[in-house]
């Protein structure tokens, strides 16, 4: 079963689903979950933006019963504007236990290509995956991840009289994600519009960001534009405030770690992901 979100592009989405089914056959795996992870999911794609497809997959049970280390990622050579790669289930669960922000982004993507494996009792496997993920959300790791991303992009790209338009959003989005967590809202949404609506009130700054967003979405992926001093000042100030806030931020998770639930989830999915009924 493939579930289609309101953001689903049918023409490319059908092609992507067919590619994913071909990957299942050629690698002898089952795709549990597949989403869009790049600027199209963030909500500020250019007309020629790539499609960044990411997925979580599971092998047959015997693959897990070996002493040998095996490859735990699938990376398909980029084909035109299509970039597809995936993480093996056990790898994804190890990252989940660490509160990996990239994995949590995948779980919140508004563009869903594939999901629909069920256990023997009819329960959706990814529903249980999300429940366990909620236990392991790590606010501090999330803030550090986005803060370092924003700081690096700000330092490297947002200087001079002309800058690449998309780089503003590679700083704005992680800054807003940090503010979302620090404000106590929990896991930040993936969609830029939700972050903007929740954190930036109407006013001059909001209008400036919205104008920049319109320009970015109408322009080619590598388009340049004049620097935005008001936005630069906002970002510089915000990065400093985030750094100061992190010093006093609680070091623990929202909930205690429950490793047994992750192990149970791994066993359940490996055993019940559809191999025996195929």
N, C-alpha and C positions, 0 to 999 in steps of 0.2 A: 504494500500500500504506500502510495506517495501522497503526502498532504501538501496542498498548495496554499501558501500564504497570500494575502492581498498584494504583496510585492512580487509575486512569482511572475517571471517573464516566460510565457508559454512556449514561444518559438525556441528560445535557447534552453529553457528548462527541460523540455522533452529530450533535446539532444544530450544535455548533461546527464539525465537519468539513464539514457541508453548507454552513455559512456561508463557510468557507474556499474550497470549490469554487465558490461563487457569486462570491466576490471574484476568483478566477482568471478566470472568464468575463467579468466586467464590466470588469476592468482589463487583460485580455489578458496575464496573467503566469502563472508556474508557482510554486507554493509548494514550496520545498525542504524546509522544516523548520518545524514549528509546535508550540509548547509552552505550558504554563501558567507564568506568571512571578510571580504574587503570593502572597498568604498561603496559598492552597491548595497551592501547590508548596512553600512554606516549611514547611508542616505545622502551622500554627496558625490555620486559617480559623475564623471564626465561622459560625453557621448561615446568616446572610444576607450573607456576604462576596461581593464581585464575582468574576466569572471574568475574569482578566486574560490574554488570549490574545496571544502575540507570535509573529511568524513572519519568516522570511527568504525572499525571493522573487527570481526572475530573469525578465527580459524576453526576448523574441525577440532574436536576434543583431543585427538591424538597429537596435534601440534604442540600442545601444552605439556605433554608427558615425555619430555626428553631432557637430558642433562646438557645438551648443547645450547648455547646462546644463538638466537635466531633474529633475523632482521625484523624490527618492529615498526617500520614505516613503509608506506608505498608512495613513491614520488613519480608521477607520470611526466615525461618530457613536455614542456610547454608547447602547445599547439595553437599558433595564432594568438588569440586573446583568451585562451582557455588554460587555466593553471589549476591542476587537480592534484591533491595529495591527501594522505590519510594516516592516522595513528592506530596501531593495533590496540585492542581493548585493554590488555594488561598495562601497556604503556600509559594509556589515557587515565587509568585508575590510579597509577602511581603519581601522576601529575595532579589528579584530583585531590589526593591526600595532602599534597603540598599546597593546595589552594591556588594552583596555576591560573593566572588571570586569562590567558589565551583560551584555555579549555572552557572557562566560565563564559567567555564571550561566545564561543561556539554554541553553548547551550541556550543563549539568548538571541541567537540570530533571527531576524524577522523573515529571512528567506530560507525556506525549508525545501529540500529536494527529495529526501527519502527518510522515512521513519515508519516503522510498522511491524517490527518483529515482536512476537508475543511468546510468553512462556506457556507451559502446558496447561495452566489454569486460565489462560486467556488474558492475563495482565500484560500491559505494554511494558516491555523491558526498559525503555528509556524513561518511563515515568518513575520507576524505581531508581534508575541512574540519577535522575534529577533530584529525587528526595535525598539520596545519600550525598550528592554534591552540596546540597544546602547545608548539611551538617559541617562540611569541610571548607566552607567559604572563609577565607582568611583576609580580613579587612586590611591589616598592615601590609601583607604581601601585595595586595591589590594596589594600595596607594603607592608603595615603592615602585612597583612595575610601571604604572602610568606616569609617575613623577619623573623617573629616569628617562622614559620615552620622550616626554614633553621637553624636559630640560635639554636633552641631546639634540632634538630637532630644532628647538629654539636657537641654541647656540650655533648650530651648523648652517641653518637655512634662512633664518629671518633676520638678515642683516643686509645693509646696502639699500640703494634707492629702488631697486626692482627685485622682486622675489617670485618664486614659483607659487602660483595660487594654491595648489593642493597642500603645500607645506604648512600653510596657516592652519589647516584642519588637522594636520598631523601633530599639531601642538594644542589647538583648541579642544579637540575631543578628549585627549588624555588629561588635560587640566580640569575639564568639567567632570570627568570620571573620578578624579581625586576628590574634588569638592563634593561630589555625590556621596562618596563613602564617608568622608570626614563629617558630613552633615547628618550622618546616621541613617541614611536611606538604604543601606545594604548594598547588594550587588548592583553595579551601574548598568543601565540599559545599553544595548549596543547602538541603537539608533541615535544619531546626533540630535535630531529634532527633539527627542524626549529629554535629553540632557539640557538642551537650550531652554526648553519650556520650563523645566523644573528649577533652573538655577540662574538664568539671566533675565531680569525683569525688563519690561518695555522701557525704552529710552534710547539715548544716542548710541551706546555701545551695541545694544541689540540690533538697531537699524543698520549699523556698520557691518556687523557679522552677517546679517541676512542679505545685505547687498553683495558682500563678498561670496556668500554661498550661491547666489544666483549667477554671478559671473563664473564661478568655478564650474558649475554644472552645465553651463552653456559653452564652455571653452574646451579646447583639446586638452588631453591629459597633461601635457608638458607646458601649458600656457603660463606666461609670465604676466605680472602686473605690478603697479606701484606699491611700495610699502605702505602699511596702514599704521601710522603712529599711535592712534588711540588703542587699537587692538594690541600693538606691541607693548604699550605701557601696561595694559590690563594683564597681559600674559606674564610680563616680567614681575609685576607685583604679586600675581597669583602664585607663581612658582616660589617666591620667597615666603609667602604666607603658608603654603603647603609644607615647605621644609620646616618651618617653625612649628606647625601643628603636629607633624609626625613625631617630634621629640617627646611630646606628652601623650601620644596616642596609645591606648591599651595594647599590650604585646600579645595577649591571648586571642584565641578564636572566639567567635560568637557562641559556639558550642564546643564541648570537649570532643576530642578526636575519638572515633569509634572504629578502629581498624578492622574489627571482625566483620562489620557491615560491608566493608569494601571487599574483603575476601569472599563473603557470602554472595555478593553481587557478581563477582567474577565467575564463581562456580555456577551460579544460576544462569547467567547469560551464555556461558560456554556450553552448558548442557541443554539449554532450552531455546537456542537461537534459530531453530528451524531445520537443523541438519537431518534430524531423524525423520521429519515429515516431508522432506524434499522429494 
